[in-house]
Structure formats: structure tokens, C-alpha cells
Amino acid sequence: MEQKGLLIVISGFSGAGKGTLVKELVDRYGYSLSISCTTREPRPGEVDGVDYHFKTKEEFERLIDYNGFIEYAQYVENYYGTPRKFVEEEMAAGHNVILEIEVQGAINIKKQYPDAVTMFITAPSAEILKSRLYGRGSEDEATIDKRMKRAITEADSMPVYEYIVVNDDLDECVDQVQSIIIAEGSKSKYKESFINEIKDELSNM
Ligand code: 5GP
């Protein structure tokens, strides 16, 4: 198979630091980040078109009808979905694309794109996870409670992922994820044209 872009799926507990990790991967290595659509309210500081495409329920459901998502899911009473056009175009252009999505979405993507690289990001412990959620200060106690309960279910899905990455120190976590991406992209199945080229060169020497 010829190398297109890799589809890199990053999931993890709410509060595991996925957002910061993904931002670092984009800044340091220039990966293409898919911006999801959601029906949830913007948090303070979030910008439409940068953090998410914020949609009404009606707008979101229309996009579902038009086959506008490669996957979508409901999470804590809101819709979240990955826009089809951006992902397909970026991959076709040979760019590595990052999706930061929840478990149902990751399972769905893996069915459609078996070569997608799936990683689950976790805090070192449940205690640290909870304190990071409180530290964020953007959600009320009831929402944090829902997210912690959801984490219990999400933990059941951890074995579905190919890689589990513990985010204790951000730099180490970024390095670990980058190593995984390099290893995946080095698989011989993506190197067919390179192999053929070097074979040609060798036989013409
Ligand atoms: P948050 O509200 O904290 O930004 O996101 C809640 C959850 O939705 C996170 O686990 C996040 O990874 C997930 N999420 C964000 N965008 C998408 C998406 O397009 N599809 C799916 N399935 N999950 C998403």
C-alpha cells in the first residue's frame, strides 16, 4: 500500500491532558488537527473554528443527514463529530491527521480505517485525574462528577486501543506519542514505492 497520511486517534480520560498534548504535537511536528463539530456550549476562551465548530442541535443533525461526519457520538448529553471533508483531503495529501475523540468514535474509526493508530492517554492515577479536572476550573461539580463516572466506563475500553500512554510529564508524553507515530509510519507496507526505487537504483548501478 502506498503511504497516504496516517490517521492518529487520540482518546483518553477527560482531564488526562489530551488537549495540551495534541497542541504540542501540532506545534512541534506540524500534524493536521481535525476540528470537531459539537453542540456543547463553548468554554471561556474557546473560539469557534479553532477549538470546535460550535453547532446547534439542528445544524448538527443536518450534517449527520448529509453524511458530513466520518463518525459522531453523544458524550455527556452533547453531540461531537469528525468532519469528513477535512480528514479525507488531508490524508489524501499525505498529511498525518490527528483526531482527538472519545471511545465510541475511536472504535468507529478503527472499523472504517483499520490502519488508524489508536492511543489512549491517561493520568498516572484516578486521584490526579480528579484534581486536574478541579484545577481546570471550567466545570461545575455536577459536570466533573459525570466526567469521573464516564471515566469508569471508558476504562473498560482501554484494551481496545493499541497504545496506552501515561501523561505524567508533558514533554515525555509528547516524545512517547511521537515515537509511536514514527514507528507506525516506518512500516514496510507504507514504503512500497521507496523499496521499488532503491531496487531500481541498485540494479542500474
Ligand atoms: P470536551 O467537551 O471536553 O471538549 O470533549 C468531550 C469528549 O468528546 C472528549 O473525550 C473528546 O475527545 C470527545 N470528542 C471531541 N470531538 C469529538 C468528535 O468529533 N467525535 C467524538 N466521537 N468524540 C469527540
Residues whose N, C-alpha, C, O or C-beta is under 5 A from the ligand:
A	BS01	5GP	G12 S36 C37 E71 Y72 A73 Y75 Y80 G81 T82 E100 I101 E102 G105
